């Protein structure tokens, strides 16, 4: 039985799981996370419950799939009405504190935390209204900022991350080391390596753009992906491969910058002695396509976007272990409660399982993890299931994709049309229908989004208002870009 201990959760934003030293990246330097992985357990097949910020974080908070919590996109955020794991802990007398990005509706939302320190929520309390428009899909001219805001320097996000790290260290040195009746949970949530791809110069200097190997472009798109890419058009805004190299170098640098902030936190754990009674879990909300297939940003169900890095570390966690059984964000609710000795409070109807228990059990080739997408650029719903070696992607109204990740980790060989895979497809269709009705859920999401569009004055008013390329930090003004270059 797991002994109750404190729990520190470190989440970053939009981190492609391959861009880490411990996952074998040949260039990127992440020594602190590498050390965490070497001394702990790596979850090799961890997934976002939705590859976009707000829905992913709502699933993380509630332990419920997106179609159950109905936080469909970046304009429909968690509002505190569904009990979170933080609500459960606070109600049972545990201290549960957040520092940094939450992406809930606004500061008035009671997310369950004992204290929210410098929280980031959706922009202006309304979020990405532009992303609600899905029929027809608009062109997101604000995507051009990805190609324009690159290179060495400081941004509001890097400054925010430095503040998050400093406040996390301070919390550990003060509140964390005080006597508590019950184990605490601290949730530190960073922005890096999310765009804008502007990196502190000392980290950018580690990655000369001329040495960056650009990813292979995949020119034949699945129709759903083509529609998404025609909406976002990220790659079209780059004027040259040199710019693309600078963007990737900046992303690598932001991963190293994030790693350095993690290093500060781990040093504080050691200096305070909390390292002896605190478990640590590191993960991301989703990944980043990072130029693979000439795609950027998140929102796809390919590994670059839907998979996330994840490591656990600390008392009772096996060192040097690698878990192949797939896990996802909805597994955090029961895991967090178990870690602090409150597992009896876990609602029985949640789909997740403790990833600590999964790490102690043999590999389970029959476990299914699930992700879904109903947000910006999605002409219809997209669903992903991972089971064993296979990944199935279901696009409502389109043909599916199927990949054998053991034989084809880069997902370049779609097996969905292979007659030999018919039985695998039928099995995945059965698994999907056991989780939800994919057509009905697609309709429900679009119905909720249409109602919100109407509440904000209709499509034309939203297009005229414009959209932003990223969420402002607390106190920063929203910068909107209209429906024109």
C-alpha positions in Angstrom: 0.0 0.0 0.0 1.3 3.4 -0.9 2.4 5.6 2.0 0.8 9.0 2.1 3.3 11.7 1.2 3.3 15.3 -0.1 2.9 15.7 -3.8 4.4 18.3 -6.1 3.0 18.4 -9.7 5.0 20.3 -12.3 3.2 20.9 -15.6 4.6 22.6 -18.6 2.8 23.7 -21.7 2.9 22.3 -25.3 5.9 20.0 -24.7 6.6 17.5 -27.5 7.6 14.4 -25.6 10.5 13.7 -27.9 12.2 17.0 -27.1 13.9 15.8 -23.9 17.3 14.3 -23.2 15.9 11.4 -21.3 13.7 10.5 -24.2 16.7 10.2 -26.5 16.8 13.6 -28.2 20.3 14.0 -29.6 20.6 17.7 -29.2 18.3 19.1 -26.5 19.8 19.6 -23.0 17.4 18.9 -20.1 19.8 17.7 -17.3 17.4 18.3 -14.4 14.5 16.4 -16.0 16.9 13.7 -17.1 18.0 13.3 -13.5 14.4 13.1 -12.4 13.7 10.4 -15.0 16.8 8.4 -14.0 15.8 8.4 -10.4 12.1 7.8 -11.0 9.6 6.2 -13.4 9.0 7.3 -17.0 5.6 6.8 -18.5 6.5 6.1 -22.1 2.9 6.3 -23.5 1.2 9.2 -21.7 -1.4 11.2 -23.5 -3.4 14.4 -23.3 -7.1 14.0 -22.9 -7.4 16.7 -25.5 -4.5 18.2 -27.5 -5.4 21.8 -26.7 -5.0 23.8 -23.4 -8.4 24.5 -21.9 -10.0 21.1 -22.5 -6.8 19.2 -21.4 -6.7 21.1 -18.1 -10.4 20.6 -17.5 -9.9 16.9 -17.9 -6.9 17.0 -15.6 -8.9 18.9 -13.0 -12.1 16.8 -13.1 -10.9 13.4 -14.0 -13.7 13.4 -16.6 -13.4 13.1 -20.4 -14.1 16.3 -22.3 -17.5 15.1 -23.5 -18.5 14.5 -19.9 -17.2 17.8 -18.5 -18.2 19.7 -21.7 -15.2 22.0 -21.7 -15.0 21.6 -25.5 -12.5 24.3 -26.5 -10.5 27.3 -25.5 -13.6 29.4 -24.9 -15.5 27.0 -22.7 -13.3 26.6 -19.6 -13.6 24.8 -16.3 -15.8 26.9 -14.0 -15.6 24.9 -10.7 -19.1 23.4 -10.9 -17.7 19.8 -11.3 -15.7 18.8 -8.2 -12.0 18.7 -8.9 -9.4 16.7 -7.1 -8.4 20.0 -5.4 -12.0 20.3 -4.0 -11.8 16.8 -2.6 -8.5 17.5 -0.9 -9.4 20.8 0.6 -12.7 19.4 1.9 -10.7 16.6 3.6 -8.3 19.1 5.3 -5.4 18.9 2.9 -3.6 22.0 1.6 -3.8 22.2 -2.2 -2.1 25.2 -3.8 -1.7 26.2 -7.4 1.0 28.5 -8.8 0.8 29.6 -12.4 -1.4 28.7 -15.4 -4.8 27.1 -14.7 -6.8 28.3 -17.7 -10.1 28.2 -15.9 -12.8 30.8 -16.6 -11.6 33.6 -14.4 -10.3 34.5 -11.0 -13.8 34.2 -9.4 -13.9 30.4 -10.1 -13.4 28.2 -7.1 -11.2 25.5 -8.5 -10.9 23.8 -5.1 -7.4 25.2 -4.2 -6.6 26.5 -0.8 -4.8 29.3 -2.6 -4.3 30.2 -6.3 -1.0 32.1 -6.7 -0.6 34.3 -9.9 -3.1 32.2 -11.8 -3.6 32.5 -15.6 -7.1 32.1 -16.9 -8.6 32.3 -20.3 -8.3 35.7 -22.0 -10.7 38.4 -20.9 -12.9 35.7 -19.3 -14.2 34.6 -22.7 -11.2 32.8 -24.2 -10.7 32.0 -27.9 -14.1 32.9 -29.3 -12.6 32.6 -32.8 -12.1 28.9 -32.2 -15.8 28.4 -31.8 -16.4 29.0 -35.5 -16.1 25.6 -37.2 -18.6 25.7 -40.1 -17.1 27.1 -42.3 -13.7 27.3 -40.7 -12.1 30.7 -40.8 -8.5 31.5 -41.7 -6.6 32.2 -38.5 -4.4 35.1 -39.5 -3.3 35.4 -35.9 -1.3 32.3 -36.6 1.3 34.4 -38.3 2.6 35.4 -34.9 4.2 32.0 -34.6 6.6 32.8 -37.4 7.2 36.4 -36.4 7.8 36.1 -32.7 11.0 33.9 -32.7 14.6 34.1 -31.7 16.5 35.2 -28.6 15.0 37.6 -26.1 12.5 37.8 -23.3 8.7 37.6 -23.5 5.9 38.0 -21.0 5.8 34.2 -20.9 9.5 33.8 -19.9 9.1 36.5 -17.3 6.0 34.7 -16.0 7.8 31.4 -15.8 10.6 32.9 -13.8 8.0 34.3 -11.3 6.3 30.9 -11.1 9.6 29.2 -10.4 10.6 31.8 -7.7 7.2 31.6 -6.0 7.3 27.8 -6.1 10.7 27.8 -4.4 9.5 30.3 -1.8 6.4 28.3 -1.1 8.5 25.2 -0.5 10.8 27.1 1.8 8.0 28.5 3.8 4.5 26.9 3.7 5.8 23.6 2.4 8.2 22.9 5.3 5.7 24.0 8.0 3.9 21.4 10.0 0.8 20.1 8.3 -1.8 17.8 9.7 -2.1 16.0 6.3 0.1 15.8 3.2 -0.1 18.8 0.9 -0.3 19.1 -2.9 1.4 21.9 -4.8 0.6 22.3 -8.5 3.2 24.5 -10.3 2.2 25.1 -13.9 4.6 26.8 -16.4 4.1 28.3 -19.9 7.3 27.1 -21.6 7.8 25.9 -24.3 4.5 27.3 -25.5 4.8 30.1 -28.2 5.8 32.8 -28.6 9.0 31.1 -29.5 11.2 33.8 -27.9 13.9 32.2 -25.7 16.3 33.7 -23.1 19.5 34.4 -25.0 21.7 32.1 -22.8 19.5 29.1 -23.7 19.1 30.1 -27.3 22.9 30.2 -27.7 22.9 26.5 -27.0 21.2 25.8 -30.4 22.6 27.5 -33.4 19.9 27.5 -36.1 22.3 26.5 -38.8 22.7 23.2 -37.0 19.0 22.5 -36.7 17.8 19.5 -38.8 14.4 20.4 -40.1 11.7 17.6 -39.8 10.6 15.7 -42.9 7.5 17.3 -44.4 4.5 15.1 -45.2 2.7 16.5 -48.1 -0.4 14.2 -48.4 -2.8 15.1 -45.7 -5.8 13.3 -44.3 -8.8 15.5 -45.3 -9.5 16.4 -41.7 -5.9 17.5 -41.2 -5.9 19.4 -44.5 -9.0 21.3 -43.3 -7.3 22.1 -40.0 -4.1 23.2 -41.7 -6.0 25.4 -44.1 -7.5 27.1 -41.1 -4.4 27.6 -39.1 -1.8 27.9 -41.9 1.1 28.1 -39.5 3.8 26.9 -41.9 2.7 29.3 -44.7 3.7 32.3 -42.6 7.3 31.3 -42.5 9.3 33.0 -45.2 12.2 30.6 -45.3 13.6 27.4 -43.8 16.0 29.7 -42.0 13.0 31.1 -40.1 11.8 27.6 -39.4 15.2 26.7 -38.0 15.1 29.7 -35.7 11.7 28.7 -34.5 12.8 25.2 -33.7 16.0 26.4 -32.0 13.9 28.7 -29.9 11.6 25.9 -28.9 14.6 23.7 -27.9 15.9 26.7 -25.9 12.6 27.1 -24.1 12.7 23.4 -23.2 16.1 24.0 -21.6 14.8 27.1 -19.9 11.9 25.1 -18.5 14.4 22.5 -17.3 16.4 25.1 -15.4 13.3 26.2 -13.6 12.6 22.6 -12.7 16.2 22.4 -11.4 15.6 25.4 -9.1 12.5 23.6 -7.6 14.3 20.3 -7.1 17.1 22.1 -5.4 14.6 23.7 -3.0 13.1 20.3 -2.3 16.6 19.0 -1.4 17.6 22.1 0.7 14.4 22.0 2.7 14.6 18.2 3.3 11.2 17.9 1.6 12.7 15.5 -0.9 12.4 12.8 1.7 8.6 13.0 2.0 7.5 14.5 -1.3 6.7 12.8 -4.5 7.1 14.7 -7.8 5.2 14.2 -11.0 6.2 16.1 -14.2 4.0 16.2 -17.3 2.6 18.5 -20.0 -0.9 19.5 -21.0 -0.3 18.4 -24.6 2.5 18.3 -27.2 3.5 20.4 -30.3 3.8 19.3 -33.9 6.9 21.4 -34.2 7.1 21.4 -38.0 6.6 17.6 -38.4 4.5 17.1 -41.6 4.8 20.9 -42.0 2.4 21.2 -39.1 2.9 23.4 -36.0 1.0 24.0 -32.8 -1.1 21.3 -31.3 -4.7 20.0 -32.1 -3.8 16.8 -34.0 -3.9 13.3 -32.7 -0.4 12.5 -34.0 2.2 11.6 -31.3 3.9 15.0 -31.5 0.7 16.7 -30.4 -1.4 14.2 -28.5 1.4 12.4 -26.5 2.9 14.1 -23.5 6.1 13.6 -21.4 5.5 12.2 -17.9 7.7 11.2 -15.0 7.1 10.4 -11.4 9.8 10.5 -8.7 10.2 10.2 -5.0 9.5 7.9 -2.0 8.0 4.6 -3.1 8.5 5.3 -6.8 10.7 2.9 -8.6 14.0 4.4 -9.9 15.0 3.8 -13.5 11.6 2.2 -14.5 9.7 2.7 -17.7 6.0 2.0 -17.9 4.7 1.0 -21.3 1.0 0.7 -20.2 -0.7 3.9 -21.6 -2.0 6.6 -19.3 -3.7 9.9 -19.7 -4.8 13.1 -17.9 -7.9 11.5 -16.4 -5.7 9.1 -14.5 -4.4 12.0 -12.3 -7.5 12.4 -10.2 -7.3 9.0 -8.5 -3.5 9.1 -8.5 -3.3 12.5 -6.7 -5.7 11.4 -4.0 -3.9 8.1 -3.5 -0.6 9.8 -3.2 -1.7 11.9 -0.2 -3.7 9.1 1.4 -7.2 10.2 0.3 -8.0 7.5 -2.2 -11.3 6.7 -0.5 -12.6 10.1 -1.7 -12.2 9.2 -5.4 -15.7 9.1 -7.1 -16.5 5.7 -8.4 -17.7 6.8 -11.8 -14.4 8.3 -13.0 -12.7 6.6 -16.0 -9.1 6.9 -14.7 -6.9 4.5 -12.7 -4.0 5.4 -10.5 -0.8 5.6 -12.6 1.1 4.6 -9.4 -0.8 1.3 -9.4 -0.2 0.9 -13.1 3.5 1.4 -12.6 3.6 -1.4 -10.1 1.6 -3.8 -12.3 2.7 -5.8 -15.4 2.3 -4.2 -18.8 -1.3 -4.2 -19.8 -1.7 -4.5 -23.6 -5.5 -4.3 -23.3 -5.7 -0.9 -21.5 -7.2 1.8 -23.7 -6.6 5.5 -23.3 -8.7 8.1 -25.0 -8.4 11.6 -26.3 -10.8 13.8 -28.2 -10.8 17.2 -30.0 -13.7 19.5 -30.6 -11.9 22.9 -30.9 -10.4 25.4 -33.2 -9.7 24.2 -36.8 -11.6 21.0 -36.2 -14.3 20.7 -38.9 -15.7 17.7 -37.0 -14.8 15.8 -33.9 -11.5 13.8 -33.7 -11.0 10.9 -31.3 -7.9 8.9 -30.5 -7.6 5.5 -28.8 -4.3 3.9 -27.9 -4.3 0.2 -27.1 -1.2 -2.0 -27.2 1.0 -1.2 -30.2 -1.8 0.5 -32.2 -3.3 3.9 -32.3 -6.7 4.6 -33.9 -7.8 8.1 -34.9 -11.5 8.5 -35.7 -12.6 11.6 -37.5 -16.4 12.1 -37.6 -17.5 12.1 -41.2 -14.2 11.0 -42.6 -12.2 7.8 -42.9 -10.1 6.8 -39.9 -6.4 6.4 -39.5 -4.6 3.5 -37.9 -0.9 3.3 -37.0 1.3 0.5 -35.6 3.4 2.5 -33.3 5.9 -0.3 -32.7 6.7 -0.7 -36.4 6.0 2.9 -37.4 6.7 5.3 -34.5 6.6 8.3 -36.9 3.1 7.5 -38.1 3.9 7.6 -41.8 2.1 4.4 -42.8 -1.6 4.6 -42.3 -2.9 1.0 -42.0 -6.7 1.8 -41.9 -7.2 0.7 -45.5 -5.2 -2.5 -45.1 -7.6 -5.5 -45.2 -5.4 -7.4 -42.8 -6.2 -4.7 -40.2 -9.9 -5.0 -40.4 -10.2 -6.9 -37.1 -8.1 -4.2 -35.4 -10.4 -1.5 -36.8 -13.5 -3.2 -35.7 -12.1 -3.7 -32.2 -11.2 0.0 -31.9 -14.7 1.0 -33.2 -16.2 -1.1 -30.5 -13.9 0.5 -27.9 -14.8 4.0 -29.0 -18.6 3.3 -29.0 -18.2 2.0 -25.4 -16.8 5.3 -24.4 -19.1 7.6 -26.3 -21.3 8.0 -29.3 -18.9 9.9 -31.6 -21.6 11.4 -33.8 -23.8 12.5 -31.0 -20.9 14.0 -29.1 -19.8 16.0 -32.2 -23.4 17.4 -32.4 -23.4 18.3 -28.7 -20.1 20.2 -28.9 -21.3 22.1 -32.0 -24.6 22.9 -30.3 -22.9 24.3 -27.3 -20.5 26.3 -29.4 -23.3 27.7 -31.6 -25.1 28.9 -28.5 -22.0 30.6 -27.3 -21.4 32.2 -30.7 -25.0 33.6 -30.6 -24.4 34.9 -27.1 -21.5 36.9 -28.3 -23.3 38.5 -31.2 -22.8 36.0 -34.0 -20.1 34.8 -36.3 -19.4 38.2 -38.0 -19.1 40.1 -34.8 -16.6 37.5 -33.5 -14.6 37.7 -36.7 -14.6 41.4 -36.6 -13.4 41.3 -33.0 -10.5 39.1 -34.0 -8.5 36.6 -32.1 -5.2 36.4 -30.2 -2.2 34.2 -30.8 -1.8 33.4 -27.1 -3.3 34.0 -23.7 -2.0 37.0 -21.9 -0.4 36.5 -18.5 -2.1 38.0 -15.4 -2.3 41.8 -15.8 -1.3 41.8 -19.5 -3.6 43.4 -22.0 -5.3 41.2 -24.6 -3.9 41.7 -28.1 -6.5 40.8 -30.8 -5.8 40.3 -34.5 -8.7 40.7 -36.9 -9.9 38.7 -39.8 -7.5 40.3 -42.2 -3.7 40.5 -42.7 
